[in-house]
Amino acid sequence: MVQENRGRNLALGVSVCMAVLSLCAAAILAFYPPPATFSGLIPPDNPWVRDGRFSVSVCNGVQCKLCPFKCFLPEGARGRCRVRINYGGRIKTLVYSKAVSVHLDPVEKKPVYHLYPGSLIYSLASPGCNLRCKGCQNWEISQIYPEQAARTTLVPERLDVKVAPETGRVYGELKQEEIATLSPEEIVSYALATHSRSITYTYSEPVVFYEYMYDTARLARQKGLKNVMVSAGYINREPLEQLLKYMDVVKIDLKGFNEKFYRDYTGAGLWPVKQTLLTLKKNGALFEIVNLVVPGLNDGRESMAGMIAWIKKDLGTDVPLFFSRFAPNYQVANIGATPVETLTWARNAAIKQGLKYVYVGNIPGHEGENTYCPVCGRILVKRYGYAVLENQLTATGGRCPHDGTRIPGIW
Ligand code: SF4
């Protein structure tokens, strides 16, 4: 009898718990509904879906091998980046031709300093990212599901260069268009029509819109445009090496030099990013590194000195290195901007170690904005913010006009 009562009480307790849990789940879903999923995953119903690359079938699912997270995806599941899904046992990208942010920028804004100084670069992003950086400057597009993105985007279509009859001043008139899809062919044609010399895959994380970037880059190369990937470098070796066939410059955001900081701040590890940099070096790619210095988080002198020493030893002294100023943002809006002295200290420390091209970013007017000849010390490219005031490298094909030193880059 006692046994029977116990059994009944237990069953009642379980039922009550289940009911409470169900109520809680219903309440959570009412306040925080999950994003609507794509109803028709297959084109033409959904123009942004294509087969994804780099995956293997494993145990009733697929494993994505594009980035070091190597997400295992059962049927219908999405990866950590929110834009890759297992649909029908195959990996699909959900953002092919889904551009959410498209602009015509000066190349200095990327920042990329060793590619056509003062030129325009056609810049675009799709939604999604595999990292979770607390200070992300573009979190509105990187930390969303593609369904949450605006359905249409304004894109630069043509840039007409005009001369004001009264003053003789030359100015540009930009024509823009509202679009829902932006194909690789359209990107290349708009880049040419806006006098861009290159295209960059940027703002969010281009690794997670790999197929879109790859096809665009291949087409752009055929039309004589250069390609630039601005990335956190969280990508596996094979996809990276395949991409390098078409990528002219790679900009890697090396966020710090401490595993714990990397895990806490980005949700990812430092080691794979170092591997990416080593792969770039091994493949002879042209690449630049930027380190956003966040006060109190990654500005320890020892850690910064360690980063500089590693770059010198494993990547060489020719790699352009930027120390950029952090501005309060997103989940670390309580942290103040980086003091100028910290950035100046880091730049001086890198120069002292023998690095030849060390820059300071986001401080207009800082001497660290210029490119100097590592032999004679003269200014070769003088900048102020995103403006190029003087450029001695284009006319010489990248050589110092004073002593002939070859400066790495595309000039
Ligand atoms: S790209 Fe996306 S789905 Fe693929 S492993 Fe990385 S986070 Fe996962």
Boltz pocket constraint, residues with backbone or C-beta under 6 A from the ligand:
constraints:
  - pocket:
      binder: B
      contacts: [[A, 64], [A, 65], [A, 66], [A, 67], [A, 68], [A, 69], [A, 70], [A, 71], [A, 78], [A, 79], [A, 80], [A, 81], [A, 82], [A, 83], [A, 84], [A, 129], [A, 130], [A, 207], [A, 208]]
      max_distance: 6.0
